[in-house]
Amino acid sequence: MSSTNAGEASPPPVKPAPVTRAADNGLFAPLRNALLDSRQRWRDLVNMTADLAFETDERGRFSFVMPDPALGWSAVTLLGQPADRLLADIVEIGGCNPFRTARPLRRHRVWLKRPDGTLACVAFAAAPLLDGKGRQIGVRGLGIDVTEQDGAEAQMAAMLRRSQVLDHILSVMRHEMTTADVMRSALDALASALGAAGAAVIGSEGAATAPTIMHRSGVHQSGIRQLGIQSGILQSGIDQAGAQQTGPYPGGRSPSGPSPSGTSPSGPYLTGTNQAADLVLATAVRLLAAASDTPEQGTTEDGHAVLVCTCKTRVGATAGLVLWRPVGAPIWDLDDRLLAGAATLVMRVVLEQDAMTRDIGQQARTDALTGLFNRRAFLDELPRHLDRLDREDECGTLMFVDLDNFKPVNDQLGHEVGDQVLGMAAQMLRTLVRPTDLVARFGGDEFAIWMNGADHMTAAERAEHLRVTAPRTLGEIAPGLELPLSMSIGIASRAAGTNETVESLLRRADMAMYAVKRGGRGHWRVSHAAPS
């Protein structure tokens, strides 16, 4: 049995055998492969989901870019270049540069340039890169192109806005009764929604007719107060500066209201003189003359933005919706034009309904053959004329006219010739009086005339003219009759300051006319009122 003596050295420790490369590969290869797989997986995922993955250095230059290409840019083109060069020349309100951010970002949208010059809206997620001491040495981030998504969302938002505005216009229209009130409310609502200084509907009955103002927005706008036609040019008077505009401009671009002096920070407001209104309306008439199917816009010489939407109704009239903004306000963008066009379709229905209603009313008051008032319309209008003459202390005269020997015209020459005779007789009577007087066909071959401010002497002169010219003029249309056509006329004057009724006037004129017929026809007779 052996033992170790004190003082003897201990045997050296046994060194482990060195690990061979084969053993190294066996231990770490799976880990390395897993890391490589993870890296490739990350690259694949980024390539599939991101349109731009990047890193920038402390100077804001690209040090890493993928995929290749990114937003049309090759990685070689971008590496080492300032990332700011990709930023579009668009002012980002309340935003920051994703390539230089000092704080984490998510869903931050920025417009970037593409190589072809177009723009891309990119939603970024980015975070600053820090070194071991916490100092920022760059930025790492991902960007996704959302241009198409933004466009679709913007279109949906615009469509929703147009729908809401149209619903509001229809709502305010439903609360009105007359066409004028309906259109005024609709124009008020539309002008407010579009941030317009005013709105109006101008139109004409045909190509040869000068445009007239059919409807206009209310007095809360700095709009048109009085409009007319002079020498074929629209003239207007303009309200003084009124309430501040309440309607927002699209995107919040609302100008401030006018100052007491009638000016705004952007320039002269549409107030104070006719010149500004004339320029607006002259521009509107010019745009309306283009007769375009799409909204047309222009700018007046003094800088007002004018928008016109042409509306051709089914009843043959051409109308135009006119909107204008103050000097310095934004021009009309696409959404403005689409909204105005949609509103025009609504107003077209109102205009057509109004035209048909007026046409029906006109037919109810007009003789279809001659275009004169019928008996009902004449008797409705006459009391109004008498009331005015009483207020002004003036006289007036009623004439009853009956065609003599008219029945043989229909019997011998036919009803078509008879209609021509009646039409010519109506024309002769119409040219005999002023536009403010009344002419009507009472029925058959009987007519009535009311002349404002005319006494019995004036009426007798007109009656004598008819006595002389009627047989010759009417005989040219209906020649060869055994008894010539002529006119029997009864006259009844109403002196100033009297209170003679309509019934009394009609009775006296009728009696005078039949007295002429009994006395041989083809003449005239005056019925004098009984002394009061």
Buried (B, 14 or more C-beta within 10 A) or exposed (E): EEEEEEEEEEEEEEEEEEEEEEEEEEEEEEEEEEEEEEEEEEEEEBBEEBBBBBBBBBEBBBBBBBBEBBBEBEBEBBEEBBBEEBBBEEEBEEEBBBBBBEEEBEEBBBBBBBEEEEEBBBBBBBBBBEEEEEEEBBBBBBBBBBBEEBEEEEEEEBEEBBEEBBEBBEEBBEEBEEBEBBBBBBBBBBBBBBBBBBBBBBBBBEEEEEBBBBBBBBBBBBBBEEBEEEEEEBBBEBBEBBEEBEBEBBEEEBBEBBEEEBBBEBBBBBBBEEBBBBBBBBBBBEBBBEEEEEBBBBBBEEBBBBBBBBBBBEBEBBBBBBBBBBBBBBEBBEBBBBBBBBBBEBBBEBBBBBBEEEEEEEEEBBBEEBBBBBBEBBBEBBEEBBEEBBEEEBBBBBBBBBBBBBEBBBEEBEEEBBBBBBBBBBBBBBEBBEEEBBBBBBEEBBBBBBBBBBBBEBBBEBBEEBBEEBBEBBBEBBEEBEEBBBBBBBBBBBBEEBEBEBEBBBEBBBBBBBBBBEEEBBBBBBBEBEEE
